[in-house]
Amino acid sequence: MSTPETSRFVRLRVELVLEVENEDAVTRAALAKIADDPELPGDERAHAENAVTEDTAEALAYLVDPFDLVSEMPGVELAQASWSSEEIDYDPDSPDWDLDEDDVDGDEEEADGAAVVG
């Protein structure tokens, strides 16, 4: 199905907005994950523990693993991943948070004949 003109690589963009109802639970889960990581050197472990303790967004970033999202998916291998997190002001009624906004661009790209995944 693949032709020389078609790239085998696909960039999948995912944006999530999470409501943290229990910051302590998130922090404890991140600290437990850090404690269970045998390959994490001591100085990096101390830095990670400090970061997740001081910032819930950092704790969430530590808990989210893009490999987990695709590891069970047949026919794909994660080539590269990056992610970040930040605390935000969120208003679900604001037009700034219209999730369908990106779909319009995708529909236009499909109309132009480009392959759009997602």
C-alpha positions as CSV (number, residue, x, y, z in Angstrom):
1,M,0.0,0.0,0.0
2,S,2.9,2.3,0.6
3,T,4.5,4.1,-2.4
4,P,7.8,5.8,-2.6
5,E,6.0,9.2,-2.4
6,T,4.2,8.2,0.8
7,S,5.9,8.6,4.2
8,R,5.7,5.8,6.6
9,F,5.7,8.3,9.5
10,V,2.5,9.9,10.9
11,R,2.4,12.7,13.4
12,L,-0.5,12.2,15.8
13,R,-1.3,15.2,17.8
14,V,-3.4,14.8,21.0
15,E,-4.4,17.5,23.3
16,L,-6.0,16.6,26.6
17,V,-7.4,18.9,29.3
18,L,-7.7,17.0,32.6
19,E,-9.5,18.1,35.7
20,V,-7.4,17.2,38.8
21,E,-9.7,16.3,41.6
22,N,-7.1,15.0,44.0
23,E,-3.6,16.5,43.7
24,D,-2.3,14.3,46.5
25,A,-3.3,11.1,44.7
26,V,-1.6,12.3,41.5
27,T,1.5,13.2,43.3
28,R,1.6,9.8,45.2
29,A,1.1,7.9,41.9
30,A,4.0,9.8,40.3
31,L,6.3,9.2,43.3
32,A,5.4,5.5,43.3
33,K,6.3,5.3,39.6
34,I,9.6,7.1,40.3
35,A,10.3,4.7,43.1
36,D,9.6,1.6,40.9
37,D,12.0,2.8,38.2
38,P,15.2,0.7,38.7
39,E,17.0,2.5,35.8
40,L,16.6,6.0,37.2
41,P,20.0,7.3,38.6
42,G,19.9,8.7,42.1
43,D,20.4,12.4,41.1
44,E,17.7,12.2,38.5
45,R,15.4,10.4,40.9
46,A,15.8,13.2,43.5
47,H,15.1,15.8,40.8
48,A,12.0,14.0,39.6
49,E,10.7,13.5,43.1
50,N,11.1,17.2,43.8
51,A,9.5,18.3,40.5
52,V,6.4,16.0,40.9
53,T,6.0,17.1,44.6
54,E,6.0,20.8,43.8
55,D,3.9,20.8,40.6
56,T,0.9,18.6,39.8
57,A,1.3,19.3,36.1
58,E,4.8,17.8,36.3
59,A,3.4,14.8,38.2
60,L,0.9,14.2,35.4
61,A,3.6,14.6,32.7
62,Y,5.6,11.9,34.6
63,L,2.6,9.6,34.7
64,V,1.7,9.9,31.0
65,D,3.7,7.6,28.7
66,P,3.2,7.9,25.0
67,F,4.6,4.4,24.5
68,D,1.8,3.0,26.6
69,L,-0.7,4.6,24.2
70,V,0.7,2.7,21.1
71,S,2.5,-0.3,22.5
72,E,-0.4,-2.6,21.9
73,M,-1.2,-1.2,18.5
74,P,-0.5,-3.7,15.7
75,G,1.7,-2.5,12.9
76,V,3.2,0.6,14.5
77,E,6.3,1.4,16.4
78,L,6.9,4.6,18.3
79,A,9.7,6.5,16.6
80,Q,9.8,9.7,18.7
81,A,7.6,11.3,21.4
82,S,7.5,14.5,23.3
83,W,4.9,15.9,25.6
84,S,4.5,18.6,28.2
85,S,2.0,19.7,30.7
86,E,1.0,23.0,32.3
87,E,-1.7,24.4,34.6
88,I,-4.2,26.4,32.6
89,D,-7.4,28.4,33.0
90,Y,-10.1,26.4,31.4
91,D,-13.6,27.5,30.5
92,P,-15.4,24.9,28.5
93,D,-17.9,27.5,27.3
94,S,-15.2,29.7,25.8
95,P,-14.9,29.6,22.0
96,D,-11.1,29.4,22.5
97,W,-11.7,25.8,23.6
98,D,-13.7,24.7,20.6
99,L,-12.2,21.2,19.8
100,D,-14.0,21.1,16.4
101,E,-11.9,24.0,15.3
102,D,-9.1,21.8,14.2
103,D,-11.4,19.5,12.3
104,V,-12.3,22.2,9.8
105,D,-8.6,22.5,8.8
106,G,-8.4,18.7,8.5
107,D,-11.5,18.6,6.3
108,E,-10.0,21.2,4.0
109,E,-6.8,19.2,3.8
110,E,-8.8,16.1,2.8
111,A,-10.5,18.0,0.1
112,D,-7.1,19.0,-1.3
113,G,-6.3,15.3,-1.6
114,A,-3.8,15.1,1.3
115,A,-4.1,12.1,3.6
116,V,-5.3,13.1,7.1
117,V,-5.2,10.7,10.0
118,G,-7.4,11.3,13.0
